């Protein structure tokens, strides 16, 4: 929350590297894939999130914990 994606690099098979800014400062993260979500209404139907081990609440939002 309250974070901004400043940029990223697709390293093909090696994954992606992104730069994120927040109130805590700027951070570089390495990941296999990135799901960028913007806006207020979730459009998660048909994404087969269960195959990725993700669950949605009754509003269609992906449930998260306090770490990122």
C-alpha positions, 0 to 999 in steps of 0.5 A: 500500500502507498507504494509506487513502481518506479521501474523494472527489468525482465530478465527472461528465465531469471525473473524480474527486478523491480524498483519500488518507492514508498514512505520507507524509501526506495527498494529493489526487489527480485522476483519470478513474476510481478503482478501489478494491481492498480485501481479500486475494483478487482478484476480477478475472475478467470485468472485461475488464481487457485493454481498459484495458491492464491485466494480471494475474499468475497469482493474478489480481492486477493488476500494478503498478509502484513509482509511484502 
